[in-house]
């Protein structure tokens, strides 16, 4: 066997080992998470965990109701999506299709830098700047609301949506755009009728991954949403304190006795969160494959 074939075989084995390590690590994580979460249901019914409207882990009797925490995560995520998706896609279109190249070369790195800012910095900014602004502007008892959390999560999701959407739009073949313009379409008609539909696969994946980033965020929502474990109304719940699943785990895990029902309940919440984000990623991959195939 030649040296070239040996090197290729070694590289192939190294790449296979890297992929295998990733799969094994994910499998071990699932076993660790679901094992401790499942132990809750030895003493607490699954139906009560999924449908109970109260989260009182230290009461007598204990209430481990997932519903207020799940709905809190949902309403904050919906608000973040409504804020970030239109703004992110519009920014990506501007950078890719409309901006002067010098401006585009500045905007793209700046948006990517936003992704590297620690979440605690976003949370501190939200707590010091955005919370008082929301409270004073809307005349609310407190500015720590689902709306504040939605805005902050929307800002945090923007780099993912902008970067991936811009890459998808930029990868649309130039011949498609030129053909549209040659047939008499305006630049805006070309963007709306040709470029955006052709890039829909990447844009959809960007949106889904942005949603995954929002629903899995911990520190920021813990600092700006008020952490009130009550079922939020809609849309009135946007202007009231809520508590998300991630914030509950972060707030209570450090003080809970190991091996208690409360301890296992937090792992059960983590299991639900894992399943939720896993489903979001599956949907993102499905949408990406489907629309790419149609093109």
LINRA-V310274 format. One record per pair of residues at least 24 apart in sequence whose C-alpha atoms are under 8 Angstrom apart, sorted by sequence separation. I is the first residue (numbers start at 1). J is the second residue. D is the distance in whole Angstrom. If there is no record, write none. Layout:
{{I,J,D} {I,J,D}}
This chain:
{{245,269,7} {246,270,8} {222,247,5} {245,270,8} {126,152,7} {169,195,7} {172,198,6} {221,247,7} {169,196,7} {172,199,6} {246,273,8} {171,199,8} {218,246,5} {219,247,7} {245,273,7} {123,152,8} {169,198,8} {217,246,7} {218,247,5} {222,251,8} {122,152,7} {169,199,5} {216,246,7} {168,199,5} {219,250,8} {168,200,8} {218,250,7} {168,201,8} {169,202,8} {122,156,8} {165,199,8} {168,202,5} {167,202,8} {168,203,7} {165,202,6} {164,202,7} {165,203,5} {164,203,7} {115,156,7} {165,206,6} {114,156,7} {161,203,8} {164,206,5} {115,159,6} {162,206,8} {114,159,6} {115,160,7} {161,206,5} {160,206,6} {161,207,6} {111,158,8} {112,159,6} {111,159,5} {112,160,8} {161,209,8} {160,209,7} {161,210,6} {160,210,6} {111,162,7} {112,163,7} {111,163,7} {158,210,7} {157,210,5} {157,211,7} {108,163,7} {157,213,6} {156,213,8} {157,214,6} {216,273,8} {156,214,7} {154,214,7} {153,214,5} {216,277,7} {215,277,8} {153,217,8} {212,277,6} {83,150,8} {153,220,8} {79,147,7} {83,151,7} {152,220,7} {153,221,8} {212,280,6} {80,149,8} {81,150,8} {152,221,8} {211,280,8} {212,281,7} {76,146,5} {80,150,4} {84,154,5} {88,158,6} {92,162,5} {96,166,6} {75,146,7} {76,147,7} {79,150,5} {80,151,6} {83,154,6} {84,155,7} {87,158,8} {88,159,8} {91,162,6} {92,163,7} {95,166,7} {149,220,7} {209,280,8} {78,150,8} {79,151,7} {80,152,8} {89,161,7} {93,165,8} {149,221,5} {208,280,6} {209,281,7} {76,149,6} {77,150,6} {80,153,6} {81,154,6} {84,157,7} {85,158,8} {88,161,6} {89,162,6} {92,165,6} {93,166,7} {96,169,7} {208,281,7} {72,146,8} {76,150,5} {80,154,4} {84,158,6} {88,162,5} {92,166,5} {96,170,6} {79,154,8} {80,155,8} {149,224,6} {208,283,8} {209,284,7} {77,153,8} {85,161,7} {89,165,7} {93,169,7} {148,224,6} {149,225,5} {208,284,5} {80,157,8} {84,161,8} {92,169,8} {148,225,7} {147,225,8} {145,224,7} {146,225,5} {205,284,5} {144,224,5} {145,225,5} {204,284,7} {205,285,7} {143,224,8} {144,225,5} {145,226,6} {144,226,5} {205,287,7} {204,287,7} {205,288,6} {204,288,7} {201,287,7} {202,288,6} {201,288,4} {201,289,7} {201,290,8} {201,291,5} {146,237,7} {147,238,5} {200,291,7} {201,292,6} {146,238,5} {147,239,6} {131,224,7} {145,238,6} {146,239,6} {147,240,8} {97,191,8} {126,220,8} {145,239,5} {146,240,6} {145,240,5} {146,241,6} {123,219,7} {124,220,8} {127,223,6} {144,240,8} {145,241,4} {146,242,6} {123,220,4} {126,223,8} {127,224,6} {144,241,6} {145,242,7} {198,295,7} {122,220,6} {123,221,7} {126,224,6} {142,240,8} {120,219,6} {124,223,7} {140,239,8} {119,219,6} {120,220,6} {123,223,6} {119,220,6} {123,224,7} {89,203,8} {85,207,7} {81,210,8} {81,211,7} {80,211,8} {77,211,7} {80,214,7} {77,214,6} {77,215,6} {74,215,8} {73,215,6} {72,229,8} {75,232,8} {72,231,7} {75,234,8} {79,238,8} {69,229,6} {71,231,7} {72,232,6} {68,229,6} {69,230,8} {71,232,7} {68,230,5} {69,231,8} {75,237,8} {76,238,8} {68,231,4} {75,238,7} {67,231,7} {68,232,7} {72,242,5} {73,243,7} {72,243,5} {73,244,5} {72,244,5} {73,245,6} {69,242,8} {71,244,8} {72,245,8} {55,229,6} {69,243,6} {70,244,7} {54,229,8} {68,243,8} {69,244,5} {70,245,6} {54,230,7} {69,245,5} {53,230,8} {53,231,7} {69,248,8} {64,262,8} {64,265,7} {66,269,7} {57,262,6} {43,261,8} {40,261,6} {40,264,5} {39,264,6} {40,265,6} {38,264,7} {37,264,5} {36,264,6} {37,265,6} {40,268,7} {37,266,7} {37,267,4} {38,268,7} {36,267,6} {37,268,4} {36,268,7} {37,269,8} {34,267,7} {37,270,8} {33,267,6} {34,268,7} {37,271,7} {33,268,8} {33,270,7} {34,271,6} {33,271,6}}
